[in-house]
Amino acid sequence: MNGNIFKALGSKTRVEMLKLLMMREYHVSGLAKALDISVPVAAKHVRVLVNAELVARKDFGKTHVLSVNREKLYEAMETFSEDYEIEVEKGASILDALKEVAGVGIKKVGDKEFIVSIDDEEGFYVYEVNGKSPNMPINEYTLEKGGEIEIKRLVPVLKKRVKVNVKVSAQNSVEF
């Protein structure tokens, strides 16, 4: 992995730039304005992000449009993943296998079991078996042969707030 990635993420300004770029594309001047810094300072930070391949730059004549390279950012986060090797009986469920792995939190909802935390980090988790996402809860998927289970936390990167007004009549509206 490119060692420049962690250098690039070591600056609060560059992290703020990445957050903005996760929402939409920007020109360097737009980033500078959004972060209340000068354009030359913004350009220096952008150069570090581009060199680390965290930001892609599209050139339109003299204008440069910047966008985040999500794959490279996710690749950097993958550095912190943990690998385990376990053994279970043929026909065991994913749930049985995950019970062998420390730190995996499971919650039962009705007759289905779901991964709800890893190392006390609550969130929404999905799992894949050999690179494919089964469409069933972990207690229903049975393992007939060896392979790899990958647990992924769905991290909400973008936030949207939607203010909804409910129209009561043509003249009145109600907010909640």
Secondary structure as the mmCIF struct_conf table of DSSP 4:
data_model
#
loop_
_struct_conf.conf_type_id
_struct_conf.id
_struct_conf.beg_label_comp_id
_struct_conf.beg_label_asym_id
_struct_conf.beg_label_seq_id
_struct_conf.end_label_comp_id
_struct_conf.end_label_asym_id
_struct_conf.end_label_seq_id
TURN_TY1_P TURN_TY1_P1 GLY A 3 GLY A 3
HELX_RH_AL_P HELX_RH_AL_P1 ASN A 4 ALA A 8
TURN_TY1_P TURN_TY1_P2 LEU A 9 GLY A 10
HELX_RH_AL_P HELX_RH_AL_P2 LYS A 12 MET A 23
BEND BEND1 ARG A 24 ARG A 24
STRN STRN1 TYR A 26 TYR A 26
HELX_RH_AL_P HELX_RH_AL_P3 VAL A 28 LEU A 35
TURN_TY1_P TURN_TY1_P3 ASP A 36 ASP A 36
HELX_RH_AL_P HELX_RH_AL_P4 VAL A 39 ASN A 51
TURN_TY1_P TURN_TY1_P4 ALA A 52 GLU A 53
BEND BEND2 LEU A 54 LEU A 54
STRN STRN2 VAL A 55 PHE A 60
TURN_TY1_P TURN_TY1_P5 GLY A 61 LYS A 62
STRN STRN3 THR A 63 VAL A 68
HELX_RH_AL_P HELX_RH_AL_P5 ARG A 70 GLU A 78
TURN_TY1_P TURN_TY1_P6 THR A 79 PHE A 80
TURN_TY1_P TURN_TY1_P7 LYS A 90 GLY A 91
STRN STRN4 SER A 93 SER A 93
HELX_RH_AL_P HELX_RH_AL_P6 ILE A 94 LEU A 98
TURN_TY1_P TURN_TY1_P8 LYS A 99 GLU A 100
BEND BEND3 VAL A 101 VAL A 101
TURN_TY1_P TURN_TY1_P9 ALA A 102 GLY A 103
STRN STRN5 VAL A 104 VAL A 109
TURN_TY1_P TURN_TY1_P10 GLY A 110 ASP A 111
STRN STRN6 LYS A 112 ILE A 118
TURN_TY1_P TURN_TY1_P11 ASP A 119 ASP A 120
STRN STRN7 GLU A 121 GLU A 122
BEND BEND4 GLY A 123 GLY A 123
STRN STRN8 PHE A 124 VAL A 129
TURN_TY1_P TURN_TY1_P12 ASN A 130 GLY A 131
STRN STRN9 LYS A 132 LYS A 132
BEND BEND5 ASN A 135 MET A 136
TURN_TY1_P TURN_TY1_P13 ILE A 138 GLU A 140
STRN STRN10 THR A 142 THR A 142
BEND BEND6 GLU A 144 LYS A 145
STRN STRN11 ILE A 149 LEU A 154
BEND BEND7 LEU A 158 LEU A 158
STRN STRN12 ASN A 165 LYS A 167
BEND BEND8 SER A 169 GLN A 171
STRN STRN13 SER A 173 GLU A 175
#
